[in-house]
Amino acid sequence: MDKKRLELLRKVSEVKGISGAERDVARLIKAELKDVADSFEYDNLGSVIANLNGEEDAPRVLIAAHMDEVGFLVKQIEKGGFLRLHNVGGWWGHVIPAHEWVVTTRDGKEYIGVTGAQPPHGMPAEQRNKVMELKDMYLDMGVGSDEDIKKLGIKVGDTVTPLQTFRVLNDGKTLLGKAWDDRVAVAIGIEVLRRLKKEGHTANVSFAGTVQEEVGLRGARTSAYKVKPDLAFALDVTMSYDLPGSPAMDTKLGAGVALSIMDGSVIGHRGLFDHVESVAKEIGVKYTYDMLTAGGTDSGEIHKVHDGVINMTLSLPCRYFHSHVSLVHSDDVDAAIDLLVAVIKGVDSKLIERLKATKYE
């Protein structure tokens, strides 16, 4: 992977943006595509949409990747200067303690704190062996009182974001960072638009950085209503089944882009699925199948807007998402970009009509 793409991945991973506070991610997308997109627009929740103009009356394709990451809000300020937290998105208690976090105030000031974790010495076995609950945790800001917290300008409702730097691990292809769910897809969307601008396309193309996916797929609905796509792809991450004790599944780091058959929010359009698979075979892109039924993706709302949208999800295998650190593979990123570019370059009115016909003829 070239240095320019790695630098983009670093930027999208390290930028802060929990659900409801995605503005800095939207600004990054706009900055990266300012010389590529023909226009930008927003929905009223804050999703940013970058448009590439195609031929007049050509179909419109939507690529959606959610900008938000899981995090917390300050829920309560205690007298000792500790902060109680409210989760934004899904967290498992065991991955929260003993990590660094950034509290961002209303006026943009940032302060580092650490989630407190009691040492095991003298802790009863029943306490050691159970998953810690968020109500029993706190954020230690390294101050002595609630008055010190107030002097910093920290208030209830301020955002709390994981602190983690991007790294390339030891094989040169495994990428460590926070928020790969779903910032790796944000990077893919940016790169797809760059390629299409350079290589040409018939369809009108919109890339939406959507908001609030982690708390209910909210920006997917509003941005899809605004774009009115004929065809749509949601980009997200999925489980990587290459860990000790994992089920025997093909989806794993380095195995390629995962074509989603269904997840907990959508059954992919079968005609589109078959078409995408045929393109993958034709261009020699590595791919696997995915059925992650425990969670949802932006497709869960996109496919329901207006009278329905031809839609499916493309996913990237990812280890350890919804924690401070997650891992993806650069070959999978490249595969997803190559496949999306090839599919979208082939989109025209005849393809849309053929895909529609697979549902009723």
Secondary structure, 3 states (H helix, E strand, C coil): CCHHHHHHHHHHHHCCCECCCCHHHHHHHHHHCCCCCCEEEECCCCCEEEEECCCCCCCEEEEEEECCECEEEEEEECCCCEEEEEEECCCCHHHCCCCEEEEECCCCCEEEEEECCCCCCCCCHHHHCCCCCHHHCCEECCCCCHHHHHHHCCCCCCEEEECCCCEECCCCCEEEECCHHHHHHHHHHHHHHHHHHHHCCCCEEEEEEECCHHHCCHHHHHHHHHHCCCEEEEEEEEECCCCCCCCCCCCCCCCCEEEEEEECCEECCHHHHHHHHHHHHHHCCCEEEEEECCCCCCHHHHCCCCCCCEEEEEEEEEECCCCCCEEEEHHHHHHHHHHHHHHHHCCCHHHHHHHHHHHHC
